[in-house]
Amino acid sequence: MTQSTSVRDAIAVANENFMDTFKRRDAAGMSALYTENGQVLPPNSDFVTGKQAIAMFWQALMDMGIKEVKLE
């Protein structure tokens, strides 16, 4: 396996974990995927910064009825 293949595989595994965590409606788990100062940049909005704010952001999406996210 080449290094680029192993990196690509690691990204694919991380993306699956991200999507599965959202599908389980686990906002705390979503925020755990970010660093302490991690950021989300929602479309047409300001940055969401920090684990607590990120958890609240993902919970709000879940509460709106969004059932899954897809990373490509």
SEVEXPA-136621 format. One record per residue (C-alpha): x, y, z; residue number from 1. Coordinates in nm, 2 decimals. Example, Ala and Ser with C-alpha at 12.3 -4.5 7.8 and 13.67 -1.06 7.14 Angstrom:
+--------+--------+--------+-----+
!      u !      v !      w !   k !
+--------+--------+--------+-----+
!   1.23 !  -0.45 !   0.78 !   1 !
!   1.37 !  -0.11 !   0.71 !   2 !
+--------+--------+--------+-----+
END
This chain:
+--------+--------+--------+-----+
!      u !      v !      w !   k !
+--------+--------+--------+-----+
!   0.00 !   0.00 !   0.00 !   1 !
!   0.14 !   0.34 !  -0.09 !   2 !
!   0.14 !   0.63 !   0.15 !   3 !
!  -0.12 !   0.82 !  -0.05 !   4 !
!  -0.35 !   0.51 !  -0.04 !   5 !
!  -0.31 !   0.48 !   0.34 !   6 !
!  -0.39 !   0.85 !   0.38 !   7 !
!  -0.69 !   0.82 !   0.16 !   8 !
!  -0.81 !   0.52 !   0.36 !   9 !
!  -0.76 !   0.70 !   0.69 !  10 !
!  -0.97 !   1.00 !   0.56 !  11 !
!  -1.24 !   0.76 !   0.44 !  12 !
!  -1.26 !   0.59 !   0.78 !  13 !
!  -1.27 !   0.93 !   0.96 !  14 !
!  -1.55 !   1.05 !   0.72 !  15 !
!  -1.75 !   0.73 !   0.80 !  16 !
!  -1.71 !   0.78 !   1.17 !  17 !
!  -1.82 !   1.14 !   1.14 !  18 !
!  -2.13 !   1.04 !   0.94 !  19 !
!  -2.21 !   0.75 !   1.17 !  20 !
!  -2.18 !   0.97 !   1.48 !  21 !
!  -2.43 !   1.22 !   1.33 !  22 !
!  -2.67 !   0.94 !   1.23 !  23 !
!  -2.67 !   0.82 !   1.59 !  24 !
!  -2.78 !   1.18 !   1.69 !  25 !
!  -2.47 !   1.21 !   1.92 !  26 !
!  -2.40 !   1.59 !   1.93 !  27 !
!  -2.14 !   1.54 !   2.21 !  28 !
!  -1.97 !   1.27 !   2.00 !  29 !
!  -1.97 !   1.51 !   1.70 !  30 !
!  -1.79 !   1.78 !   1.91 !  31 !
!  -1.54 !   1.52 !   2.03 !  32 !
!  -1.42 !   1.48 !   1.67 !  33 !
!  -1.29 !   1.84 !   1.68 !  34 !
!  -0.99 !   1.99 !   1.87 !  35 !
!  -1.06 !   2.21 !   2.16 !  36 !
!  -1.04 !   2.52 !   1.93 !  37 !
!  -1.20 !   2.35 !   1.63 !  38 !
!  -1.43 !   2.54 !   1.40 !  39 !
!  -1.73 !   2.47 !   1.18 !  40 !
!  -1.81 !   2.71 !   0.90 !  41 !
!  -2.18 !   2.67 !   0.82 !  42 !
!  -2.30 !   2.82 !   0.49 !  43 !
!  -2.39 !   3.19 !   0.51 !  44 !
!  -2.30 !   3.21 !   0.88 !  45 !
!  -2.01 !   3.29 !   1.11 !  46 !
!  -1.76 !   3.04 !   1.24 !  47 !
!  -1.88 !   2.81 !   1.52 !  48 !
!  -1.57 !   2.77 !   1.75 !  49 !
!  -1.50 !   2.54 !   2.04 !  50 !
!  -1.64 !   2.20 !   2.15 !  51 !
!  -1.94 !   2.33 !   2.34 !  52 !
!  -2.05 !   2.56 !   2.05 !  53 !
!  -1.99 !   2.28 !   1.80 !  54 !
!  -2.20 !   2.04 !   2.00 !  55 !
!  -2.48 !   2.30 !   2.02 !  56 !
!  -2.45 !   2.35 !   1.64 !  57 !
!  -2.48 !   1.98 !   1.56 !  58 !
!  -2.76 !   1.94 !   1.81 !  59 !
!  -2.96 !   2.22 !   1.64 !  60 !
!  -2.93 !   2.05 !   1.31 !  61 !
!  -3.05 !   1.72 !   1.46 !  62 !
!  -3.34 !   1.90 !   1.63 !  63 !
!  -3.44 !   2.05 !   1.29 !  64 !
!  -3.50 !   1.69 !   1.17 !  65 !
!  -3.18 !   1.65 !   0.97 !  66 !
!  -3.11 !   1.28 !   0.99 !  67 !
!  -2.77 !   1.24 !   0.82 !  68 !
!  -2.48 !   1.43 !   0.67 !  69 !
!  -2.26 !   1.31 !   0.39 !  70 !
!  -1.89 !   1.39 !   0.35 !  71 !
!  -1.73 !   1.33 !   0.01 !  72 !
+--------+--------+--------+-----+
END
